[in-house]
């Protein structure tokens, strides 16, 4: 895929020479975003073309280290479940990607601790197994405040939601090669040509490719706390991407 939509919001900038440069200005208020994607010209999720059997690879570096870079950022495949202006309706999330979330974000990923940082992972919350848990969500979130209950039952819920994740073991401000292979029998994540994570979870698709940098945060905890917002930036921050390639691969 050689043609990308460029999306910039509230001062965000995307420039392209040989490489892509995503830049957010300091200060400001409200949501700011610098993004490329391949969602298509038809509008909505009908433009998504990627299913299991695809590989994404690129080189990337960021302006700041984890905790210092504010907001979210990353690259990979997802279904833009909310907040994208080209999507008329929200939906349950699907993704396979390299993803960054700064404080105060807290996502329902680990069994213990705060769900934030630079990681690789998957989610597919729209399967029949995942949707079947929705009627029980209120009572489950209440019981999940108990550590013993959470340690026993949260792994089962994560499995139903197709959630898998692992921290990326490299420095964000240095150039690294990133690659993910999204296969029908699972997903493989490589950093500097070394396989660093493999999971049997594989989103169904179709999904769109996205690479972005923004200033938002989300708190969605295992015990039901939810809030969303944006952060003003004390200084400019950026993401550089080079040698971006997306290609079909064998699915098994």
Beta strands, then each sheet from edge to edge (+ up, - down):
strand 1: 5-9
strand 2: 13-16
strand 3: 20-24
strand 4: 33-37
strand 5: 54-62
strand 6: 72-78
strand 7: 94-101
strand 8: 106-107
strand 9: 117-124
strand 10: 164-167
strand 11: 176-183
strand 12: 186-191
strand 13: 194-199
strand 14: 208-214
strand 15: 216-220
strand 16: 226-230
strand 17: 237-248
sheet 1: 1+ 4- 14+ 6- 7+ 9- 10+
sheet 2: 2+ 3- 17+ 5- 11+ 12- 13+
sheet 3: 8+ 15+ 16-
end
